[in-house]
């Protein structure tokens, strides 16, 4: 895993809490931030109410993307849960990955280890990305500090 994504610890906690609250259905949402650090979560509804797939309505997706833009943030990630399976991209996840600049987070809400994993999905291939959890004060400090 050469690439890494920086995420506020509170965002990681919020994603996992949503996945557990919506279990046994898949949860979903968008992630945003500045300077490549994910600092905001935009939970959305799974219109399918399914245990094995998710769909964000176009209206809700547009509203979330508009809110991200209006707040001066960049759309950096998408997340969803796999309530009953491994948190690796499914064939469908890979086929429907329409945001090549985003990191895709997949949650296993009841996993004992590695409950959240992240992937870049490009050209039909998924590559795992290291998640670096950061505290709020760490976000804008340089790596040498």
Secondary structure, DSSP 8 states (H G I E B T S, - for coil): ---EEEEEHHHHHHHHHHHHHHTTS--EEEEEEETTEEEEEEEE--TT--SS-----HHHHHHHHHHHHHTT-EEEEEEEE-TTS-SS--HHHHHT---TTSEEEEE-TT-SS--EEEEEEETTEEEEEEEEEE-GGGTTS-TT-
